């Protein structure tokens, strides 16, 4: 594992470009492996269980999003606070934030477990699961929610490790989880013929092993910040700072879940089970194609938070600009590939000609906004990184509440399935204009602070 000099954090660097790449490269490789797993998992389910199983995996997406909201709340709030405190040289408070974040990750995991597992049928009926898909969806959801503590706690720990500048641990954890998951998929679904239940068991076992690995990073003394048992006791000042940012992420996840329910209902209404199977495939491709931008945003977050905490506004501004430019360029590249060669990509998942035709239409329309989504994926993390709760809340909630949900209803009504797929580029365009309204004054403020910083340095000299 990567050891850090405990008197000097890796984030304390003036070489923003190289630092951004240093954090981005391992994160990108780890998420690349994870997305390959997601694709392979979909291939296994599609080819060895069937299209109904793909529909089952698609239909539970809103529930997964809602349950992960609790983890995301702790991840973003805790990571943002830790990066800023390290920049301010407040290591004791940063370790207190680490302990409090782990405590709430476990607590929220148990709450999710109790709220979902005994009522699986209720949740599935609420989102409109068909009788044909219900048994498969029920089996899959029950198993993965039974192991939700591994998922949420592991995800939180990965975010906290990245917040202190260690992307390598995150990469190794994701590789362990993904490779083990693929191996177990083959064993359970092909060897033991366990069907979709095999995919679920493979997931939670691999998540448990990955969690053990991340815990060893903290418990063996390799981490910059230390886990100290006394820091598990909630500190109201720290808790307030974590949730001031984290609550926005939780509400965003709820809003995303509601908008996802609307999308799933539109897909089911206008496309039936073939539409749901299509949605399952395009989701995986969307996750894969948007990975570089999301990685850049995650890599920028600790750099921006550290430099903002240290009042190094020139470095903070540079990290934002670099991440935004690179993510937009990568979004353009992804759009070109997906528009030019959808057929070979779709054929990886299925050989069903009807499903291939439906996926081709979805590709042509759904991915039109990828460049703007790449920009947004980075930009939405700027305000939580610097601890600005109000813009974080507005940006987080308005996109799913005002743009995705209503657009899905409106466009689907007029254009059926084509309208459902067009929801995404339309929402991305509206979200771009929304976030620019916040970014322009922020850039002005940072430039003014950077000029004052440079003037102060000249005065000292």
N, C-alpha and C positions, 0 to 999 in steps of 0.2 A: 504493500500500500504506500501511497505517497505521503511522506512526512514533510511537515512544514516547519520552518524556523519560527519558533514561537515568539520571537522578538520582531519578526518582520513577516507580514502577510503577503501572499502572492499578489493580492489586489493592489498593493502599494507600489504602483509602477507608473511611469510617465509615458511608456510606450503603449498607447491605447490600442493601436492596430494589431500589434503582435500579441498583446494580452487578450484581445477579443478573439483572435484566431486560436490562441492557446486554450481558451475555455470552450470555443465553438467546436474544435476538431474532435475531442473525445466525446462531447455531448452528441454531436452529429453522428458519429460512428455508432454510439450506443443506441440512439433513436433509430438509426438506419436498420440495425439488427433487429430492434423491437418491431419496426414496421414490416420488415421481411417476415418476422414471426406472424404478425397480424395477417399478412397475405397468405402465408403457408397454412395458418390455422383455418382461414376461410376456404382455401383449396381443399384441405382435408375434410372439412364439414360438407362442402358442396359436392365433393366426389364420393365420399364414403358414407354420408348420411343422407344428403339430398337437398333439394331447393327449399323444402319446408323447414329444414333446420337452419338454412340461411335466413329465412323469414323470421324464425324464432329469435336468432341472434340480433336481427334488426329491430324487432318489436320491443325488446327489453332495453334498447339504448336509452330512452328517456329515464328509466328507473336507475340505470347505472350512472347517468349524469347527475341525477338528484342525490344519490347516495355518496358520490365522490365529491359533492359540493362541500361537505363537512371537512374532508381532507384538504381540498383546495383552499378553504378559508384559513386553515392553520398554515398550510404551505406558503402561500403568498404573503400573508401577514407576518409570519415568523421570519421568513427569508428576507423580506424587505427590512425589518427591524434589525436583524443580525448584521446585514451588510452595512447599514448606516452606523450602527454602534461600533463596529470594527473600525470604520473610517474615523469615528470620533475618539478612538482609543479607549472605549468603554468595554473592556473585555469581560469584566465580572457581570455587567448587565447583559452582555451578549450571551454569556453562558446561562444566565437566568432565563433569557428568552428561549434558548435551546431546550432547557429542561421543561419549561412551561409548554412549549410547542409539542414535545413528545407526549406529555401528560394529556393534553387535550386531544391529540390524535387518537390515543387509545380510548379515551372516554367517548368520543364521537363515533368511533368504530363500533363500540358496544351498543350505543343508542341506535345506530343504523341496523345492526343485527336484530335487535329486539323489534324494531319498527317494521322490518320487511319480511323476514323469514316466516313468522307465523301467519302472515297475511298475503302470501305470494299470489294466490288466486284473485284476491281482491284487487291488487295492484295491476295484474295482467288484464283483468276485465275492465278496469278503469281506463286503460289506454286502448281498448278496443281489439284485444287479441281474438282472432277467429278460433272456432272450435277445432279446426284442422291443425292449427299451430300450437294451441294451448298446452297439450301434454309435453311437447318438446321445450317450449318456453318455460314452463313450470319447473321441469327437471333442471334445466340449465341455470335458471335464476336462483333456485333454492341452494344449489351447491356453491355457486360463486359468492352469494351473499353470506353463506355460512363461514367463509374464510375471509370476510371483508376486512378484518383487523390486519391481516398481512398486507392487503392492498393499500389501505389508507395509511397505516403507520410507515410502511416502506416508502410510499410516495412522499410523505412528509419528510422523512429522514434524507431522502435524495435531494430534495429542495434545500434543506438546511446545510447539507454538505456543499452544494453548489454555492450557497450564499457566503460561505467562508472561503470560496475560491478553489475548491477541489472538484473539478469536473471529472477527473479520472475515476474516482470511486463510483460516481454516478454511471459512467460508461461501463465499468466492469459489472456492476450490479445488473444493468439492463441486458448485458450480454449473457450473464449467467441465467437470468430469468428466461430470456428468449430462446436460447439454445436448449435449455432443459425442457421448456414448454414444447418445442417442436419434437424432441425425442419422445416425451411422454404422450404427445398427440398420436404419434405413430404407434406406440405400444398399446395405448388404450383404445384407439379407434380402429386400427387395422388388426393388431394382434389379438386384443381381448374383445373386439367388436362391441365396445361399450356405447357407441353412438355419441350423441351430443353430451351425454353425461361424462364421457371420457375427456372431451374437450374442456369441460368445466373443472374436473379433477386435476387435469394437467395444469390448468391455470393457477389454481390456489396452491398446489404443491410447489410450483416454481416460484410463486410470489413469496412463500414462506422461506424457501432457501435463500432467495435474494435479500430478504429482510435480515436473516441471520448474518449474511455477509456484511451488510451496512452497519449492523450493530457492532461487529468486531472492529470496524474502523474506529468507532468511538470508544470502545471499551479497552482496546489494546494500546491507547496512547498515541495513535497516529494522527489524530485530528488536531486542528488548531484550537478549537474550542473543546472543552471537556464536559462529559456528562457527570454531573454531581447530584447525588440523590436529593440533597436539600433543595436543589433548584426545581424539583418536580412540584413543590408546594406553590400553588398559584400566587403570584405577586400581582396585585391589582394594577400597579402602574404598567408593568410589562404586558399584562393581559389586555389592558385598554389599548396599548399601542399596537398589539398584534391584531386585535379585532377591529380597530378603526379602519384598517385596510382590508382585513380578511373578510369582514361581513359583506363587503361589496362583492367579493369573489363568490361567497355563498349565495347571495341574491342573484348574481349573474348565473350561477349554475342552476338555480331554481328556474330563472327566466329561460335559460337555454333548454332545460328539461320540458317546460311548458311548450315552448316553440317547437321542440322536437316531437312532442305528442301531437301537435297540430300537423307537422310535416308527415309523421307516420300515418295519421288519419287520412290526410289528403292522398298520400301514396297508396294506402290500402283501398280508399274509396274509388280512385280513378284508375289504379293499376292492379288491384288485387294482389294475390300472393306473388305473381311475377314482378309486380312493382316493388314489393317488399324485398324480394331477392335482389332486384336491381339496386335498390337503396343500400343493401348490405355490401354489395360489391363496390359501388361508387364511394361509399363511406371509407372503405379501406384505401382506395386509390387517393381520395382526398387527404387522408391522414398522411399517406406516403409523400404526396406532392407538396404538402404544406410543412413538412418536417423541417426543411432548412430554415424557413422563416421563423418558426417557433423556437428552434434551437438558438438562432441569433438573438431573439428576444430574451431567452433564458440566460444566455451568455452575457448580454448587455446588462441585465438586472443587477448582479452583484457589483459590476464595475461602476455603473451609474450610482448605485446606492452608496458604495464606499466613497467615491469622489465627492458626492453631494454632502455626505456626512463630514468629510474632511475639508469642505468648502473649496474644492478645486474645480471651479466652474468651467474652465477651459477644457479640462479632461472630460468632464461630464458631458459637455456639449459635443465634443468630438466623438465620444462613444455612441451618442444618439444618432448623429449624422451618418457615421459609418454603418451602423446596423440597419438604418432605414434604407440607405442606398443599396446595400448588398441584398437585402431581403426583397426589394422591388425587382431588381435584376433577376434574381432567382425565380420569382413568380412569373416573370415574362418567359423565361426558359421553360418552366414547367407547362405553361399554357401552350406554347408552340408544340411541344412533344405530344401532349394529350389531344390536341386538335388534329395533328397530322397523322398519328398512328394509334387510334383508339382500338382497332381490331385486334392486333397482336396482344395488347395488354389485357383486354377483356377475355380473350381465349385462354389466358392463364387460369382463370377462375372457373370457366364453364365451357362446355361444348354444345349446350342447348341453343339452337339457332334463334328461337323466340327470345330467350334471355339476352343473347348477344345483340340482337336488333334493339331491344329495349335499352340496354346499357350504352349502345352507340349514341342514341338520341340524348341520353342523360349526360354523356361525356361532352357532346357538342355544346350543350347549354349550361350545364352546372359549373364548368370550370372557366367560364369567360371572365370571371372577376378575380382570378388567381393573383395577378400583379397587385391589385388593390388589397386583397386579403393578406398578401405578404407584407405590405406596408403596415396594415392594421395590426397584424400579429405582433410586430415589434412595438408599434406606437402605443398599444393598449397597456404595455408593461412599464411605460415611462413614469406615469403618475404614481402607481403603487411603489415603484422603486425609490421615489423620493418622499414617500409618506404623505402624499396629497389625497386625502380621503374623498373629498367632494367630487373632483373630476373623475377619480377612479370609479366612484359609484355611478355617475351619469354615463360614462363610456361603457361600463360593464353591463348596465341594465338596459339602456336604450336600444342597443343593437338587437337583442332577441325580442324585447317587448314591443318596440315600435316598428322595427324593420323586418325581422324574419317572420314572426307569427302573422301579423296582418298581411304582409306581402304573399305569404303562402296561401292564405284564404282568398285573397283578391285575385291573384294571378291564376290559381288553380280553378277558380270559378269561371274565368274567361277562357283559359287555354288548357284546362285539364292537366295531364301529366307534364306537358311542356311548360306550363305555368309553374308547376311545383319545382322543376329544375331551375327555372329562371329566377326563383326566389333568391338563390345564393348570390349571383352577380349583382342583382338589384340591391340586396341588403349590403353587400360589400361596397358598392358605390355610395350609398347613403351614409354608411359608417365612416367612409373616408372623409366626406365633407364634415361630418360631426366632429371627428377627432382633430381635423385641421383647425377648427374653431378654437380648440384648446391649445394646440401646439404653437400656433403663431405667437400669441402673447407670452408663452413660456420661453420660446426661443429669444424673444426680445429681452426678457428678464435675465436669462442666462448670459446673453451677450453683454448686457450692461454690467452684470456681476463679474464676468470674465475680464472686462476692461478695467474695472476697479481693482481686480486681483493683480493684473499686470502692472498697473500704476503703483500699487503698494509695493510690489517687488522692486520696481525702479527706485522708489523712494528709499527703501532699505539699503540698496546698493549705493 
